[in-house]
């Protein structure tokens, strides 16, 4: 029966068009999804940037939370490799060389910025912050171990680190070569109703720049020392503020997020610290949960692209249906002869069904192999398109992409290939049923 099915398939070139249609449809689907996977992985890397595995926001309490008890509790856990505190505030800023009223947020020249107080040594262990400092382009730090130090000033103001993109937009430095920034932020404790709200102001010097590690920090994230005489708490927020607002946690390699969370919550309870979550507030979240909205958006985009491209395979399935239907009409006498020599209706139906199954399998295999080869040779394809037709897939002046990014997902490719094969079998069923129900007498008399 297989030999007869192959004969039906290969002796008529039009049958091979159905095979080719299925193959091209699956190739297009897998190739585009591989590129989408590559772009999504780039986006995930850009979204994460220097973020840690977990973020801990302390539960609310009547007393100001102190970082030291949290540090001792977390560093004693085998599941935790390193921790680093953050003191986060949102401030208005401007350059003091310009006349600006920092108490008026409607002033046109005021801009918002995220100000983060860090402990440099701890930050480097958790996020690799030294690498961002070492690869800075606009204002590299003279000493990576002391990047907040302002050189050439007798009485320097506290130093801050700004992203390269921010440094590129700063005004020209004055004669002493140090750019100044003025900050204004809300006090840690708001005044009672009827009392005047006085913002907390501070003036700082830009000590160095760093390479923005993710899309959030490329323009509006400024780092400052967390505590001490030059720290953010002492110079801007005041003693009524907590000495940290969140803790970055790097898990030990091999520890998954769920296990790490359970160990951290248990460790906090054992240390007598109210764990975050529930009525007490606070949170313990992964970097993916913190960026869930954006990650969900790009994942939804991938699903929509896959759905749209899968319609190409559905169209190819209709082509297979039309080809097999024509085959049944053409082979009516053959089917009558087969019935006369003893082929049952089930066997006649299986013959046509086997023909469609072989065609679908060949098309799916061709599409899978072609997509894999296209993935391996994507650099050559991009070069050929550019040299032969002047087509640049991702222009460097429009996209932050180098070359043709792609990522092959074996599980995804196998699943879509199997779905393509099943879809082909679905479209083969109708012609096969028709062949099975064909009357032998009418088939032999067919002209």
N, C-alpha and C positions, 0 to 999 in steps of 0.2 A: 504493500500500500504506500509506503514511503517513497519507493521508486516511482510509482505512478504520480504521486503528488509532486515530486521534483520535476517530473516530465511536464506536467501541466504548468508548473511555475516558470521553467526556464525556456520552454520552446516558444513562448510568446513574449517578445520584448516588452509589450505593454504591461505584463505582470510585474516586470522589474521596476517599472515606474512607481508602483505602489511601495515596493521595498525601499526605493530611493527616497520617496516622500516621507516615510516613517523615519528613515535614517537622518535626513536633513532636519526634520522637526526636532528630534531628540538632540542632535548635535547643537542646534541653535540654543535649545533650552539649557543644556549643560554648560556650554561655553559662556553664555551670558551670566548664568548663575555663578560660575567660577570667578568671573570678573567682579560680580556683585559681592561675592564672599571676600575677595581681596580688598575691595573698597570698604566693606563693613568692618573687616579686621583692622584696617587703617583707622577708621573712625573710632573703633573701640579703644585702640591704643591712644589716639588723640584725646578721647574723652577721659580715659583713666589718667594719663600723664603721670605726675608724681604721686597720685593718690595711694594711700595705704590699703591693705586688705579690708580692715574694719575701721569704723568710726564710732567712738563712744561719746555720747552727750550725757552728762550726769543728770540724775534725777533731781527734781526740785526739792529744796530743803529750807528750813528757816535760817540756817547758817550758810555762809559762803563756802562753797566746796574748795578744798585745797588739793593740789595736784599730788603732793607727796604720798598720802595714804593710797591713792589710786596706783601710783607708780610701784610702790612696794607690793601691793596685791597682784598687779598684773605681771611684773617681772619675775615673780615666784612661780609662774605657771609654765609647765613644759610646752604647752601649745603656743606660747607667745615668744617670739624671737626678740622683738624690740618694740618700744612704745615712745611716742613723742607728743608733748602737749602743744596745743594751739590756743592762743588768746585772740579771738576774732572780734573785730569791730568794723562797722561801716561808717565812713567819714566823708565829709566834703573836703576838697583840697583845692589849692591853687598855688601859684608862684608868688611869693611876697613882693617881687619887683613890680607887680601890678596892683592897682588900687581895687581891692575887693572887700566887700562886707561879708565876712564869714557867718554872721548871724542871720543873713537874709538868704534862704534857700532858693528864692525866685531869681536871684541875680544871675544874669545870662552866662557869666564866665565860670560859674561854679560847676564842679563835676564831682561825681561820686566815685569812691574807690573802696576796695576791700583791704583792710589793714590786718595783718596777721602777725602776732608775736610768737616767736619760735625760740627753742633752744637748739642752737646750730648743731651740736654734736649728736643729740638725739634725733634731730630731723634728718641728718645725713644717714643714720643707721636705718631709718624707716623708709624714706623716700628717695635716697640717693641724691640729696640736694647739692652735694659737692659737684656732681656731674653737670648740673644746670649752671652752676657758677663757673666751672672750668670751660664750658662751651659758650659763654657769653660773648657777644660781638661788639656791642656799642660802648660799654664801659666795664671791661673786665676787672675783677678784684685783684689788687696787687698781692694780697695774701689770702689764699683760700681758707685758711684757718681763722683769719680775723677779717672777714669781709665787711663788717659793720664799722670798722675803724676809718675815720675821715682823716686823710693826710693833709698836711700843710696848714692846719688851723691851730691857733694858740688856744682858743676856747671853743672847740667844735661842739656843734649841736649833735644830738643822737643821730647815728647813721641809719639809713634805710636802703633796702635793695629793691630795685624796680625792674620790671621785665624789659627786654630789649626793645619791644615795640613802643613801650612808654618812653624809654630813654630817647628813641629816635624822634619823638614829638616834643621833647622838652625845649624850652628856649635856650639860646646860646648862654653858656655860663658867664658869670661876671668875671672881673679881673682876677679874683682869687681862684677861679677855676672850679668852684663848688656850687652846684645848683641847690637852691633851697626850696622846701615845700612847706606850706602851711596846712595844718589839719584842723578840722572842727568835727566833734562827734558828740552824741548825747551822753550825759552823765550816767554812771552805772545805776544810780537810784534817782528816779524822776521826782521833782518837787511836788509838794502837796498842791491841791487845787487852789488857784488864786495866787500862788507864788510864781515869780519869774523863772523862766527856764533859761539857764545860762549854759551855753555849750562849753565843752572842754576843748581848749585850743592848744596846739603845740606847733613848734617850728623845728624842722629836721633838715639834715643835709643828705643829699643823694650820695651814698658811699660807692656804690657799684651797681651793675646790672646783672641779670641772669637770663638764661634762655627760657622762654615760656614753655613749660612742659605739656600744656594742654590748652584747649581753646578758652578755658576760663581765665587762665593766668597770663595770657599773651599781652594784655593791655592794662588791666585794672586791678592787679593783685600786688600789693606792696608788703614786703617782709621787714620786720623790725625785731630787735631783741625783746623777749617776753618780759623779763624782770630785770632788776638792777637799776643803777643810776641812769643808764642810757636806755632803759627798757620802756616798753609801751605802757605797762601798768603805772609806772612811776611818773612818766611824763605826759600821759594823755588821759588815762581812765581814772586814776586815783585809787586810794587805798580802800574805798568802799566797793570796788569791783572785785570779782573773783580773779584768781591768778591763772585760770584756764577756762575755756568754754567747751573744748572737745579734746579727745585724745585719739591720736592715730595709732593703730595697732598693726604690726606686721606679724603674721602667723609663721610658725615654724614650717619649713618645707614639708609637704606631705599631709598637712592638716587642712581639711576642708573647712568651708565657712561654717557649716552647721555644727561641727565638732568644736571649732574654735569658739563659737558663740556660747555653747553650753558650758565649756570650761571657764570662760570669762565670767559668766553670770554666777556660776558656783563659787569661783574664787572671790568675787566681790561679797557674796553673802558670808563666806567664811571669814572675811576680813572685817565684817560688821558694817559694810557699806551698802546702802540701799541700791539695788540693781536698777538700771534704767528700764523704762517701759511701764505700761499700766497706768494706774491713777497717779503715780508719782511723777510721770512725765519722763523726759529723756528718751534716748534711743541708742540701740546698738545695731548698726546697719553695715552692710557690705558696700563696696564701692559701686557695685552694680545696682543695688537698691537706691543708692544716693543719686545715680544717674538713670533711674528706671524710665523716666519719661522719654529721654532722648534715645536710649537703647531700644525701647519698645517701638519708637517711630521708625528707626532704621530697619529693625527686624520686620515690621509690618510692610515696609517698602520691598524687602526681599520677597515676602510671601506674595505680594501683589504682582511683582514682576514674574514670579514663577507661574502664577495663575494665568496671567495674560499669555505668556509664551507657551503654556501647555495647550492653548487653543490651536496652536500650529499642529501639534500632534493629533488633536481631535480632527482637524481638517484632513490630515494624512489618513486617519482612520476611515473617514468617509470615502476617500479615494480607494482604500483597500476594499471597502464594502462594494463600491461600484465595479471594481475590477473583478471581484469574485462573483458578483451577480451576473456580469457579462460572461464569465467563464462557465457558469452553470447553464446559461442559455445556449452557449456555443457547444457544450458537451452533452446536450440532451440525449443524443443517440448513443454516445459512449456510456452514459449512465444507464440507458435501457439495455445495452448489451451486457453491462456488468450485472444488472438485475437478472437477465436471462441465464447467466452462467452461475448464479447462486449468491450474488452479493445481497445481503439483507438491506433494508432501509437504513438501519443504523450504520452499516459499513459504508454505504454511499454517502451518508452525511458526514461520517468521520473522514472520508477521503477529501471532501471539500474543506472540512474544518482543519485537517492536517495541512492542506495546501496553504490556507491562511495563516496557520500557526507558524509554519516554516518561513513564510514571507515576513511575518511580524518579527520573528526571532532574528532573521537576517538583518532587517532594518534596524532593530534595536541594538544589535551587536555592532553594526556599521556606525550608528550614531554615537555609541559609547566609545568605540575605538577612535573615531574621528575627533570627538571632543577631547579625549585624553591626549592625542597627538597635537591638537591645536593648543592645549594648555602647556605642553612641554615646549613647543616651538613658538610661544607667544611673542617673545622678543624679536624673532626673525619675521614674524607676521607683521608686527608693528613697523619694523624697519622697511619691509617690502611695500606696505601701504604708503609710507611717507615718501620713499624714493620713486615709486611707480606712479602714484596718483596725487601726491602732495597732501595726503590725509594724515593728520596727527590725531590720534584717538583722544589723548588727554594733553591739551596744550598747557605748557608750564606757566604761561601768563594768565591762564584762566583757572587752573586747578592746582591744588597743592599736592600733586601726584608726580612721582617719578616713574617713567616707563609705563608698562601695562600691568598693574597689580592684578593678581589672581590667586585664588586658593582653592585647591581641589579637595572636596569633601567626599571620600569614598562611600560613606553610608548614604549620603544624599544622592550620589550618582547611581548607586545600585537600586535604591528605592524608586527613583524616577524611571529607570530602565525597566524595572519590574512592572510599574504602573503602565508604562507604554505597551509592554507585552500583553498585559491583561486587557487594556483598551482595544488592542488589535484583535484579541480573541472575542471580545464583545461584538465588534463589527463583523467578525467572521461567522458568528452564530446564525444570523438570518439566512445567508446563502446556503449554509450547511443544512439548515432545517428544510429549506426549499428542495434541496437535492434529495434529502431523505424521504420527503413526501411525494416525490415525483412518481406518477403511475408508469410502470414498465411498459404497458401496452401503448400508452400515448407516446412514450419516449421512443419506442421502436418505430411508430408510424410518423414521428416528427420529421418534417421536411424543412 
